[in-house]
């Protein structure tokens, strides 16, 4: 390109080269000029440009370029600093006025707040912070100058953890895990030991055998007693005295459970029930008259005492061995108990038909004795600690929530036991066979047996005791009004409607009965009762006494009501009693809401712990 000629088209759009940006001599620079350039190793780029600019313009001398202004300021030096280091250009030194850029601090990632149960995340973070503050702080050793000198060629190795630090971190993890386990009393089925599984199995089998031995006499004993000269009143006394003895003895057994021992009370009660069942089978050898009546009454009372012993202790053992699954285990026990009540008459009738009067009692009695021997080895040995300062059962009965739960258990037991002497007569107008009548009984007892463990799981999972009780009582009202049906509806008796009402009542009875024991335990713990067997025994005693009282009142007053005013009006009165319970429960919640205590009687168990258990499950 000659002097004065124009720049070629497209050259303006071409990108400048590294040589043009740095404005250093090209490859044709003489050795002398290179020597002059190397004589200033620490000069800035502006000075170097001023020195070499004149020679460059003389050497090229072809294109008249507009000289680029150079002020020699530090900003210009930083602006002309190349992106890639070049060996052909000097490296500028840092000026005094140049601002040193600090490394940008990365923002700490925000902890994800859960989409649900926000209070739980805050609770966990506080717990972790407290555990971190409790851990001893170890001062890190000051780094030596040799350790700070790192050559560029050698990669920086991470610092190895010392043995003390590793042991310290392991201790911290162990302490955090132990604190987590201690904070929550939730018991998962996957964590149960073989001993706990055996204990749960023995509780279920014992309740099954005892209820079968209690209910198996229904199909054949009234006929045998009539042949021995007993009247209907005496037969009713023999049936009703069982629940009456349980009503009297259950609170006393619960109060002195720690003195007797829970496992000892369980095994002795189971053995007594088995022995009295065998003795009851030999009553047919006695002569007719008052001797048969009094012998039946005494043996029945002893059987009720044994049943009260092991049933009361079984509830206390369940509460101690499975603290996070109380409602589930109680539901399992009630499942087998309901199965015994349902299958007992059938088993008794079959054994009586093939072996006579003694066969049902001998078979069931020896099964109970065998269960006693097995329970000695399988039931978990539990230390029955006795509290030094306890408020006792009288202090427990001063709590309004306990009386509310007692009322719920009583009306549930009245509703369940009312059908035993009255339902068969109510179905006579349909001309059903004995098998069909038994199936109608099975609709109530069988569905109760199937749904009882489901209610226990729901309570342990979501802690909704009062909501289930409200549903159970409301469903009981509906079933009692339509099983008659109530005269207020002006409906004719319908077998399908009666069957649906009995099925609904089986569901409702479990929803009303299962949450009561859990509510009683939560209430007494919140009022300062210690978590020991004496508390469990008192609660279990009150619980069993309330059910026994309702089971005694149901057939007695129910039979009297049917005789006086009829089946339909009697079921309507039972429905009104359940409505009265609903009103009392609503008033109870209204008073607590007014006082600002609307949370459930959950003791140490709150909604946060319930959500945590649902996440763990």
N, C-alpha and C positions, 0 to 999 in steps of 0.2 A: 504494500500500500504506500503510495507516494504522498508527499507533503501537500496539503491542500485538497486532496481528493476527499470525496464523501465516504461516509461509513456505509458498508455494504448493507443491503436490505436484510432484515431479520436479525442483524447482529444485536440490535437493541433489546430484542426479546430473549436473547440467550442469557443463561444464568452466568454470573461471574464465577471465575475459578478461584481456588484457594489462594493462588498467587496474587490475583487481583485484589482480593479482600485484604490480605496481609500486606500487600504492596512491598514485597521483598524483591531483591534482584533475581532475575531469571537465570537460566542455565548458562547464558552467555556472559555473565558477569566475570570480570577479570579476577585473577588471584589476588591482586592488590586490594580490590574493593572488598573481597571476602575477608581479607585480613583486617581491614578497617572495621568491618561489621562485627567480627569476633572480638574486637578490642573493647566492646561495650557489652559485657555479659549481663549487666544488671540495669541497663538503661531502659527507659520506657519506650513504647512503640512510637510515640509522637516524636521523640528525639531522634530515633533511628530513621523515621520517615523524613525528618528535616535534613539529616546528613546525606541520606542516599537519594533524596528527591532530585537534586540538581543533576547528578550523574545520570540518573535514569532518563530524565527529559532530554538531555543532550544525546544519549545513546539512541533513544528511539527516534525522536525528532520527526516523526511522520504524522501522527494524528494530534491535532490540537485538542487536548482534553481540558475541560474546565477544572482547574485545581480544586481538590476537596479541602474544605476548611478544616484546619486542625487547631484546636485550642490548647491541646496538651492537658486537658482536665482529666481527673480520675474517672468521670462518667464516660468520657470518650474511650478511655483505655478499657473499661469494662465492656463497653458496647462492641469494641473491635476484637474482643477476646475470642479466639476460634473455638468451635465446638470440638474439634479433634486436634490433639497436640501434634505440631509439626516440628521436625528437627531443623527446619530451615528458618525458623523464626525464634526470636528471643522470648523467654518467659518473663513476664512482667512481675515486679515485686509488689507486695501489698502496701498500699498507701496508708498513711496514718489516719486519713479521714474516711477510709473505706469502712463501711458498716459490715460487721461479721454477721452473716445470717445464721440464726440459731436453728437447730434441727426442729422440724415441726413435730409437736407432740400429738400422738394419736389419741383420739378420744376413746375412753373406755367404753366397751360395748354395753349398751343398756340391757339390764336383765329383763327377759321376757316376762311380762305379767301374764298370769294365766287367764285364759278366757273364762274361767269359772273358778269359784271359790277364791276370790282375791284375798280375803282375810287369811287364808291358809298360807299363801306365799309369804305374806308379811310375818306371819308367826314363825315360819321356818327360818327366814332370814335372821330374825332376832335370836332364835335359838342358836344358829350357827355363829352369830357374832359373839354371843355370850361364851360359847365353847372356845372360840378363838382367843378371847380375852383371858380365859382361864389357863391357856397353855403357856408355859414359861418361854420367854423370848431368849433366844441365843444370840449373843453378839458375834457378828461375823468378823474374822481376823482381818487386820489391815493388810492390803496387798503389798508385797515387796516390790522394789524397783525392778527386779529381774522379771517378775511376772507381768509388769506393765509393758515391758519391751517386747513387742510382737513384730516380727519381720513380715513384710507384705507377702512373701512367698509362702509362709507357713499359715495354714488356716487356723483360726481361733478355735481352740478346743473348749468344750463346755466344762465347767467346774464340776468335779466329781463330789458326790455327797459323802460326807464322813459317816462313820458307823453310828456316831451319836445322833446325827441328824436323821438318818434312816430309822433308827430305833425310835426317835422322838416322833417322827411322822407316823410310824406304825402304831405307837401308843395313842396318838391323836385320833387315828382312824378307828381304833378299837374303842376308845372312850366315846367317840361320836356315835358309833353303832350301838354301843351299850346304852347310851342315853336315849337314843331313838327307841330302842326296844323297851326301855323302862318307862318312857313317857306314855307309850300306847299300850293298853292292855288288850289290844285286839288279838284274837287267836284265830289263825287260819287253820282249816282242816288239814292242809298239807304239812303243817308244822306239828301236828299231834303225834305223840309217841304211841308205841304199842300199848303201853299201860293205860294211856288215856282212851284209846280205842276200846280196850277191854272193859274199862270202867263204864264207858257209854253203852256198850253192848249189854253189860250186866244190868244196868239201870233199866234199859228197855225191856229185856227179857223178864226181869222180876216184876215189873208193872204189868206186863202181859199175863203172866201166870196168875198173879194175885187177882186181877179183875176177872179172869176166866173162872177162878175158884169162887169168886163172889157171885157172879151172875149165872153160873151153870145150873143153879137149883130152881130157876124160874119155871121151866116147863114141867117138872115132875114133883117137886117138894109139896106144893099145895095139895095135890092128890093124896100123897102119902100122909100128910098131916091130917087131912080130913078123915082118912081111914083110922088114924090114931085118936080120933075124938076131938080134934081142935076145931074151933070156929074161925070165921073170917077175921075177926078182930085179933085173935091170938096169932094167926098167920101174918097179918099185917104188922104186928109188933115184932115178930121174928125178923121180918124183912127190914123194918125201919130202925131197929135198934143198932144195926151196923153203923149207919151214918151218925146216929146220936152219940155213940161211943167215940167215934172219930172227932166229932165236934167238941167233946169235953176234953179228950186226952191230947189232941194235936197241939194246942198252945202250950200245955205243960211239958210235953216232950221237946218242943222247940226251945223252951226256956232252959231246960237242963241238958241240952244236947252236948255242950262242952264238958259237962260233968260225966256223962255216960260215955261219950265218944261217938262220933258220927259213923265210923265204919262198924263199931260194935253194935250200935243201935240198928244199923242196916241189916247186919247178918242175924242178929237175935230176932228182929221183927220178921224177917223172911222165914227163919226156922219155925217161929211160933205160928205163922200162917200155914205152913205146910203141915205141922203136927195137928193143928185144929181142923184142917180140912180132912185129914185121915180120920180123926175122931168123929167128925160129923157123918162120915159114911157108915158108922156102926150104930147110929141112932135107931135104925129100923129093928134092931134086936131088942129094944126096950119095950115094955108093955105099954098099952094105950092108957091115956089119962094125963094127969098133970105132970107125971114124971117125964114124959116125952116132951112136953112143952118147956119145962124148966131146964132140962138138959139141952134142948135146942137153943134156948135163950142164952145160957151160960157159955156154950161153945161158940155161939155167934158173937158174943161180946169179946171173948178172948181172940177170936179171929180178927175182929175189928181193931183190937189193941195192937196186934202184930202188924196189921196192914198200916195203921197210923204210924208205927215206929219206922218201917222202912220207906214208906212214901214220904214222910216228913224229912227223913235224913237224905233221901235221894235228891230232893230239891236243893238242900243245902250243899251236898256234894257236887251237884251240877254247877252251882254258883261259884264254888271254890276252885274246881278243876278247870272250868271253862269260863273265865271272867268276861271274855269278849264275845262269847257265843251263848249267853244264858238263854235268850229267847229261842234260839235254834234248838238247844238241847231240851228245853222244856217242851217245845213243840214235838220233838221226837218222842219224848216220854209220853206225851198225851196221845200221840199217834198209836203207840202200842197199847196204851190204856184203853183208848177208844176201840181199837181192834179187839181187845179182850172183852169189853162190854158187848160188842156187836156179835162176835163169834162164840161167846160163852154159852148162851142158850142153845145154839146149834150143836156145839161140842157136847154139852151136857145131855141133850136129847139123844144123840147118837150113842154115846157111851152107856146111857141108861137103858136104851133099847137092846143093846147087845150084851150087857153085863149086869144089869140090875141096879139097885139103889147104891151099892157100894162102889161100883166101878168108876164113876166120874170122880169121886173124892179120893180114891186110892191113887189113880193115875196123876191127878193134879197135885196131890199132896207129896208124892214121891218126886215129882218134877221140881217142886218148890224146895224140898230138902236137898236135892242134887244141885240146884242153883245156889243154895246157901254154901255148900262145900266149895263150889267153883268160885264164888265171890270172895271167899277168904283169901284166895291166892291171886285173883285177877283185879279186884277193886283196889285202886291206888290208895296207899297208906298216906293219910293226910294228918298233919299236926293240928290238933284241935286246940289252938291257943285261946286262952280266956282273957278277956279284957279286964284291966284293973279298974277302970272307971267307965262303967256302962250305964246307959240311961234306962235300960230294961224295957219290957214289953208295955208297961203302963205309959211310959213316955212316948212310945211309938203310937199307942192308941189315941194320944192327944192330937195327932196330926190330922188335919181335915182330908188330905189326899189319901191317907190310909183308909178312912171310912168310905171315901168315894170308891176305892178299889174293892173294898169288902162288899159294898152294895152291888157293884158290877158282878162279882163272883156269885153272890147269892141269887140274883135274878137269872143269871146264866144257868146255875144249877137247878133252880126251880123250873125253868123252861125245858131243860133237858130231861129231868126226871118226871115231869108231868105226864109225858106220853107213855111211860112204862105200863101203868095200870089202866089207861083210858083209851089209847089209840085203837086197840083191837076191837073194843066194843063200838067205837065210832065207825069202823069199817064193816060192821056186820051187815049193814043194809046193802052192800055191794055183792054179798054172797061170794067172797073170795076164799080161796083155799088157804090152808095153813102156810104153804110155801109163799103165796102171794102176800099174805100179811107179814111174813118174815122179811120179804123184799121191801115192803113199805117201811119197816123199821130200819132196814139197811140203807135206805135213801138218806136218812138223817145221820145215823151213826157212821156209815161208810164214808160219806162226803166229809163229815167232820174229821174222820181219821186221815183222809187224804189231804185235806187243806191245812191241818194243824202245823205240819213242818213248813209249809209255804209261808204262813203268817210269821213264823219264827225267823225265817230268812229275811223277810221284808223288814221286820223290826230291827234286826241286827245290821241290815244294810243301810237303811234310811232313817232309823230312829223316829218312827211316826206312830208311837203307841196310842196317843189320844185320838188321832185321826182314825185309826183302825177301830178303836172302841166306839167312836161315833157311828162309823159305818155298820158295825156289828149290831148295835142296839137299834138303829133305824131299820136294818134288814129284818131283825127279829120282830119288830112291830108289824111290818108288812106280812111276814109269813104267818104270824099268829092271827091276823085279821082274815086271811084267806084260807087257812087250814080248816076253819069251822064249817063254812065261812061265817063271818060275823053277821048277826041279824041286821045291822045297819045298812048292809049292801043289798038285802032282799034277793040273794042268790040261792040257787039250788046246789046241793052237794054235788061236786064233780070230782071223779077220781083223779083226772089229770091235774086239776087245780090243786088238789090235796098233795099229789106227788111232787109238783113243782114247789109248793110251799114248804114241804119237808126238806127238799133239796136245798132251797134257799136258807132254811134255818140251820142246816148242817154247815153251810159256809159262814153264816152270821155268828154261830156259837163259837167257832174257833177265833174269829176276829175280835169277839168280845172278851174271851177268856184268856187267850195266850198273852196279851200285853200286860195283864194285871200284875203278875209276879215281877216282871222287869220294872214296872212303875213303882211298886212298893220298895224294891231295893234301891232304886235311884233316889226316891224321896227320903228314905232314912239316912242314906249316905250324905245327902245334901244338908241334913239337919245335924250332922256331926257324929253319926254312929260310925264306929270303927269297922273296917273291912275284915271281919273275922267270922268264925263259925257261930258265935253267939248271936250276931246280927242276922246271919242267914237262917239260923234256927228259929229265931223269933218271927221273922217274916214268913218263913215256911209254915210255922205253926198257925199263925193268923190266917194265912192263905188256905190251908187245908181245913181249918175249922169253919171258915166261911162257906167253902164248897160243901162240906158235910151238912151244915145247917140248911143250905138251900136244897140239897138232895133229900134231906129228911122232910122238909116242908112241901116239896113239890108233889110227891105222890099222896101225902097225907091230906093236905088242904085241897089239892087238885081233885083227888077222888071225892072228897066231900062236896066240892063245888059242882062237879059233874052230876052227882046224885041230887043236888038241890036245884040247880038252875040250868043244867045241861052243858054239853061240851062246847057249843058255839059261844055262849056267854062267858064261860070260864076262860077260853082262849082270848076273848076280847078283854077281860080283866087283866090277863097277863100282858097283853099289848099295852094297856093303859099304864101298867107298872113300868114298862120299858120307856114309855113317853115321859113318865115322871123322872126317870133316871136321866133322860136326855136334857130335860129342863134343869135339873140339878147340876149337870155337868156344864151347861152353858152359863149358869149363874156363877159357878166356880171359876170359869175362865174369865167372866166379866169382872169379878172381884179382883182377880190377879192382874188383869189388864189395868184396872183402875189404880192398883197399888204399884204399877210399873214392873211387875214380875210376871211377864207373859211367857217367858221361856219355859220349856218343859223341865220337869223335875228330873234332870239328867245327871245330877251329881257332877262328877268330873268329866262327864262325857258331853261334849258340845257338838254343834253342827259341823264345826271344823274337823273334829276327830271323826265324825261320821263320814264326811266327804273324803278324808284321808283313807279310811278303811275301804271305801268303795273304789278308790284308785289302787290300793294295794291288792284288793280282791280281783 
